[in-house]
């Protein structure tokens, strides 16, 4: 169990959730046997790829944050083409191959393309905001970019897959990021377990149909200007800081591959 971050973490609901946790664990065990190992591997790879591309996109927003926040410059030159070139380069550098390769499955190709298209569309849509002169902080940050990309991705390929960034319930800022029952359960009982290997995702086939995957994300030093301490102090975005510390679980990338067992 992680140590309390702020008084809100000590809410009375917690002991009840702990009591219920073993029950839920039994439910998980009662699920049908997992799909054959090979299929399973392909699904995990698909999930990891979606997460990796989302992370590359966020990293590019982050790398350009000072430029975006510069009040003295109008046109930032961060066009959709420039942005996407940087995403491709960032993905290649981190993962050793481009997002689209010849050996992708049809599903992987379709989802990757949809994610790339969503990123391009979001950056195109945000040009006016990005290029606003005379305004420093504009609210265009990696988390907002990711949410907009995931929403658009869901609009185009939501019958096949969904990607969402969520967080432990007491850390959630945007209501649409609230964890659903499955996500909350995994965060609490799996990521919160004393023996959870840092960074290890949790995945399973749920209700015999959807493949679900949750990948934990931890605060790094760069997150703490907004999510760090002192808890309750308002950050640059107008939200009260969570009082988080470096290395603490800050959220999770949640992936659903529908009917893909
Ligand atoms: C400039 C301030 C700022 C920084 C720096 C920042 N965040 Fe956030 N973060 C926000 C805001 C604002 C939101 C809500 C975005 C939205 O409207 O969807 C958010 C949302 C999130 C979410 C989604 C869940 C939610 O609460 O809505 C996660 C997870 C998250 N941040 C983790 C991180 C991590 C990890 C880092 C560092 C790598 C980081 N943040 C850096 C401001 C920040």
Boltz pocket constraint, residues with backbone or C-beta under 6 A from the ligand:
constraints:
  - pocket:
      binder: B
      contacts: [[A, 141], [A, 143], [A, 144], [A, 147], [A, 165], [A, 166], [A, 167], [A, 171], [A, 172], [A, 173], [A, 174], [A, 175], [A, 177], [A, 217], [A, 218], [A, 219], [A, 220], [A, 222], [A, 223], [A, 224], [A, 225], [A, 226], [A, 227], [A, 235], [A, 236], [A, 237], [A, 239], [A, 250], [A, 251], [A, 252]]
      max_distance: 6.0
